[in-house]
Amino acid sequence: MYTKPTATVTPRIPTLHLPVSLRPRDWAIVALLDEHPMLTTDQIAGILFNKLSTCRERLLLLLRMKFISRWWSDPFQPKPINLECWQPGVLSSRYVARQRRKRQPTENQVHDRNLEIYRNLSKNPIMQTNAFFTQLLTHSRTYAGTQLLRWWSADTVASQYKMISPNGGHGVWRLASGVWRDGHCQTGFFLHFDLRSRYRPTRSQQIEDFMGHRLSGNPSYPLLLVFQTAANEQAFHHYHRGGSVLADTIATATLADHPAEAVWKPVGQDRRSRISDLPSDHGSAGPANVGAPTPDDDPLRA
């Protein structure tokens, strides 16, 4: 008996109908907001535009299209403390889902996800993280030979390296991974913010556990630890003076420091260094390590 072969059905991906043609820079904004929601107007202007007015005009156009969403960092604060922030919109979220062959979110789902991020701003240093990396991106537009080759959110770090999760057994960590290129030197790093008003050494053991329990084959990246105040940074180094397993693995700075400058103080040293001066090794690519960055890792890819 003849049996008709079963046809392979490829799910149809709906086409997004846009009222205007989007430029490569618009798609770069989409990619950035998908990985790093809650970017400010100044940050987007600094890394992708030459004029703030041109940037805001374009962002408002994308807003009217519902391609992106706008939030204010604190509606009860006067400007400039009340920052204009941007998050994924309905159309951009559906575009990303379309590219990944996933179910496209509803407008309520996009709103709820953005609202959850907004409500957790006091717990999650996403504003400080985005400021850190956009400073590097802005710096690279002025100084030739410098480039941020990779910028991953804490969630991406957890999924790629399988070594730590923000909600895992090492406390409430918010990490981001980047690869900073200065000339021909590539330096991978992890990033963590300690924004407590007063430094307490009780959590230092968690940092040591984090550095000591890296799985075999993981990259040997330094941990850049950013403190809220210089006093907290000083207290950290005072606690770890002398011999420490943190030597050559952690370098510190404060929120007031520019990350591209020689502001990073390694544990056990008095001299401050640039990111490119810190010891770093991508390691060998394998199941537990993605290895060196590729062109697909470019944070400004369209």
C-alpha positions as CSV (number, residue, x, y, z in Angstrom):
1,M,0.0,0.0,0.0
2,Y,1.4,3.3,-1.0
3,T,1.9,5.8,1.8
4,K,2.3,9.5,0.9
5,P,5.5,10.9,2.4
6,T,5.0,13.3,5.2
7,A,6.0,16.7,4.2
8,T,8.3,18.8,6.3
9,V,6.5,21.9,7.3
10,T,8.5,25.0,7.9
11,P,6.7,27.4,10.2
12,R,5.7,30.6,8.4
13,I,7.3,33.7,9.9
14,P,5.0,36.7,9.6
15,T,6.4,39.8,7.9
16,L,6.6,42.9,9.9
17,H,5.0,45.9,8.1
18,L,6.8,49.1,8.9
19,P,5.6,52.6,8.0
20,V,9.1,53.8,7.2
21,S,12.3,52.1,6.0
22,L,14.7,51.4,8.8
23,R,18.4,52.2,8.6
24,P,21.3,50.0,9.7
25,R,21.7,52.2,12.7
26,D,18.1,51.5,13.7
27,W,18.8,47.8,13.6
28,A,21.9,48.4,15.8
29,I,19.6,50.1,18.3
30,V,17.3,47.1,18.2
31,A,20.1,44.7,18.9
32,L,21.5,46.8,21.8
33,L,18.1,47.2,23.5
34,D,17.4,43.5,23.1
35,E,20.5,42.6,25.0
36,H,20.8,45.7,27.2
37,P,17.4,47.3,27.9
38,M,17.2,50.6,29.6
39,L,19.7,52.7,27.6
40,T,19.5,56.4,27.9
41,T,19.2,59.0,25.1
42,D,22.7,60.3,25.9
43,Q,24.2,56.8,25.8
44,I,22.7,55.9,22.4
45,A,23.7,59.3,21.0
46,G,27.3,58.8,22.3
47,I,27.8,55.5,20.5
48,L,25.8,55.9,17.3
49,F,25.1,59.5,16.5
50,N,27.1,62.8,16.1
51,K,24.4,65.0,17.5
52,L,22.1,64.5,20.5
53,S,19.2,66.3,18.7
54,T,19.5,63.9,15.7
55,C,19.5,60.9,18.0
56,R,16.4,62.0,19.9
57,E,14.5,62.8,16.7
58,R,15.2,59.3,15.4
59,L,14.3,57.7,18.7
60,L,11.0,59.6,18.8
61,L,10.2,58.3,15.3
62,L,10.9,54.8,16.4
63,L,8.7,55.4,19.5
64,R,5.8,56.5,17.4
65,M,6.1,53.4,15.3
66,K,6.0,51.3,18.6
67,F,9.4,49.9,17.6
68,I,10.9,51.0,20.9
69,S,9.5,52.0,24.3
70,R,10.3,55.0,26.5
71,W,10.6,55.1,30.2
72,W,11.8,57.7,32.7
73,S,14.3,56.5,35.3
74,D,12.5,58.4,38.1
75,P,9.4,60.4,37.2
76,F,9.5,62.1,40.6
77,Q,13.0,63.6,40.1
78,P,13.7,66.8,38.1
79,K,15.8,66.7,35.0
80,P,18.6,65.9,34.4
81,I,18.3,63.3,37.3
82,N,15.2,62.0,35.6
83,L,16.8,60.3,32.6
84,E,15.0,59.4,29.4
85,C,15.5,55.7,28.9
86,W,14.7,53.4,26.0
87,Q,13.6,49.7,26.0
88,P,12.4,47.3,23.4
89,G,9.0,48.0,21.8
90,V,6.4,45.8,20.4
91,L,7.7,45.7,16.9
92,S,11.3,45.3,17.8
93,S,10.5,42.5,20.2
94,R,8.5,40.7,17.5
95,Y,11.3,41.2,15.1
96,V,13.8,39.6,17.4
97,A,11.4,36.7,18.1
98,R,10.9,36.4,14.4
99,Q,14.6,36.1,13.8
100,R,15.0,33.5,16.5
101,R,11.9,31.6,15.2
102,K,10.1,32.0,18.5
103,R,6.5,32.9,19.4
104,Q,6.0,36.7,18.9
105,P,5.1,38.4,22.2
106,T,1.9,40.4,22.7
107,E,1.9,44.1,23.5
108,N,1.0,43.3,27.1
109,Q,3.9,40.8,27.4
110,V,6.4,43.4,26.1
111,H,5.0,46.0,28.5
112,D,5.1,43.6,31.5
113,R,8.7,42.6,30.8
114,N,9.8,46.3,30.5
115,L,8.0,47.1,33.7
116,E,9.7,44.3,35.6
117,I,13.1,45.7,34.6
118,Y,12.0,49.2,35.6
119,R,10.8,48.0,39.0
120,N,14.1,46.2,39.7
121,L,16.4,49.2,39.0
122,S,17.2,49.5,42.7
123,K,18.2,45.9,42.9
124,N,19.9,45.4,39.5
125,P,22.7,47.8,38.5
126,I,21.6,47.8,34.9
127,M,22.0,51.6,34.7
128,Q,25.6,51.5,36.0
129,T,26.4,48.5,33.8
130,N,25.1,50.2,30.6
131,A,26.9,53.4,31.6
132,F,30.2,51.5,32.0
133,F,30.1,49.8,28.6
134,T,28.7,52.8,26.6
135,Q,31.6,54.8,28.0
136,L,34.0,52.3,26.4
137,L,32.0,52.4,23.1
138,T,32.0,56.2,23.1
139,H,35.8,56.3,23.9
140,S,36.5,54.0,20.9
141,R,34.8,56.5,18.6
142,T,37.5,59.1,19.6
143,Y,40.6,57.0,20.0
144,A,41.6,54.9,17.1
145,G,42.8,51.3,17.8
146,T,40.4,50.8,20.7
147,Q,37.2,48.8,20.3
148,L,34.8,46.9,22.5
149,L,34.6,43.5,20.8
150,R,32.0,41.9,23.0
151,W,29.4,43.1,25.4
152,W,27.2,40.5,27.2
153,S,24.6,41.0,29.8
154,A,24.7,39.1,33.1
155,D,22.0,36.7,31.7
156,T,24.1,35.9,28.6
157,V,27.2,35.3,30.8
158,A,25.2,32.8,32.9
159,S,23.9,31.0,29.8
160,Q,27.2,30.9,27.9
161,Y,29.7,30.0,30.6
162,K,27.5,27.9,32.9
163,M,29.6,29.0,35.8
164,I,27.5,31.5,37.7
165,S,23.9,32.8,37.7
166,P,22.7,36.1,39.2
167,N,20.3,34.0,41.3
168,G,22.8,31.2,42.0
169,G,24.8,30.0,45.0
170,H,27.2,33.0,45.1
171,G,24.8,35.6,46.2
172,V,23.1,38.2,44.1
173,W,25.6,38.9,41.4
174,R,25.1,41.0,38.3
175,L,27.9,40.3,35.8
176,A,28.7,41.4,32.3
177,S,31.5,40.2,30.1
178,G,33.4,42.3,27.6
179,V,36.5,42.1,25.5
180,W,38.3,45.4,25.2
181,R,40.8,45.8,22.4
182,D,43.6,48.4,22.7
183,G,45.9,48.2,19.7
184,H,46.6,44.5,19.3
185,C,45.8,43.5,22.9
186,Q,42.6,41.8,23.7
187,T,41.5,41.7,27.3
188,G,38.5,39.8,28.4
189,F,36.9,40.7,31.7
190,F,33.9,40.2,34.0
191,L,32.2,43.1,35.6
192,H,30.6,43.4,39.0
193,F,29.2,46.4,41.0
194,D,29.3,46.7,44.8
195,L,26.9,49.6,45.4
196,R,26.5,49.2,49.1
197,S,26.9,52.4,51.1
198,R,29.5,50.7,53.3
199,Y,31.9,47.9,52.5
200,R,31.5,44.7,54.6
201,P,34.1,42.0,54.1
202,T,31.7,39.2,54.8
203,R,30.9,38.9,51.1
204,S,34.6,38.7,50.1
205,Q,34.5,34.9,50.6
206,Q,31.9,34.7,47.9
207,I,34.2,36.5,45.5
208,E,37.0,34.0,46.3
209,D,34.6,31.2,45.8
210,F,33.6,32.6,42.4
211,M,37.2,32.8,41.3
212,G,38.1,29.5,42.7
213,H,35.3,27.4,41.3
214,R,35.6,28.3,37.7
215,L,35.2,25.1,35.6
216,S,38.1,23.7,33.7
217,G,38.5,25.3,30.3
218,N,36.8,28.6,31.3
219,P,38.7,31.7,30.3
220,S,41.0,33.4,32.8
221,Y,39.4,36.8,32.8
222,P,39.9,39.4,35.5
223,L,36.9,40.5,37.6
224,L,36.5,44.3,37.4
225,L,35.0,45.3,40.7
226,V,33.4,48.8,40.9
227,F,32.6,50.4,44.2
228,Q,30.3,53.3,44.9
229,T,32.9,55.3,46.9
230,A,36.7,55.5,47.2
231,A,36.4,54.7,50.9
232,N,34.8,51.4,50.1
233,E,37.4,50.6,47.6
234,Q,40.1,51.4,50.1
235,A,38.5,49.3,52.7
236,F,38.4,46.3,50.3
237,H,42.1,46.6,49.5
238,H,42.9,47.0,53.2
239,Y,41.1,43.8,54.0
240,H,42.9,42.0,51.3
241,R,46.4,43.4,51.9
242,G,49.2,41.0,51.8
243,G,48.8,37.5,50.3
244,S,45.5,36.9,48.7
245,V,44.0,34.4,46.2
246,L,42.5,37.5,44.5
247,A,45.9,38.7,43.2
248,D,45.9,38.9,39.4
249,T,42.2,38.1,39.3
250,I,40.5,41.3,40.6
251,A,41.0,45.0,39.9
252,T,38.9,47.8,41.4
253,A,37.7,51.3,40.6
254,T,34.9,53.5,41.6
255,L,31.8,54.8,39.8
256,A,33.4,58.2,39.3
257,D,36.3,56.7,37.3
258,H,36.3,56.4,33.5
259,P,36.8,52.7,32.6
260,A,39.0,53.3,29.7
261,E,41.6,55.2,31.7
262,A,44.3,53.9,34.0
263,V,42.0,53.6,37.0
264,W,42.1,49.9,37.8
265,K,43.9,48.9,40.9
266,P,44.8,45.1,41.1
267,V,44.6,43.4,44.5
268,G,48.0,43.5,46.1
269,Q,49.4,46.4,44.0
270,D,49.6,50.2,44.4
271,R,49.8,51.2,40.8
272,R,46.6,51.6,38.8
273,S,46.4,50.1,35.3
274,R,44.3,50.2,32.1
275,I,42.1,47.3,31.2
276,S,44.5,46.3,28.5
277,D,47.3,46.0,31.1
278,L,45.5,43.3,33.1
279,P,46.3,39.6,32.6
280,S,43.7,37.9,30.6
281,D,43.4,34.7,28.6
282,H,40.5,33.5,26.4
283,G,41.4,29.9,27.0
284,S,40.5,27.1,24.6
285,A,37.1,27.0,23.0
286,G,35.0,24.1,24.1
287,P,31.7,23.1,25.8
288,A,32.4,25.4,28.8
289,N,34.1,28.2,27.0
290,V,33.1,30.2,23.8
291,G,36.6,31.4,23.3
292,A,37.8,34.6,21.6
293,P,35.2,37.0,20.2
294,T,34.0,36.8,16.6
295,P,32.5,39.5,14.3
296,D,29.1,38.3,15.4
297,D,29.9,39.5,18.9
298,D,30.2,43.1,17.8
299,P,27.8,45.0,20.1
300,L,27.0,47.5,17.3
301,R,26.3,45.0,14.6
302,A,23.1,45.8,12.6
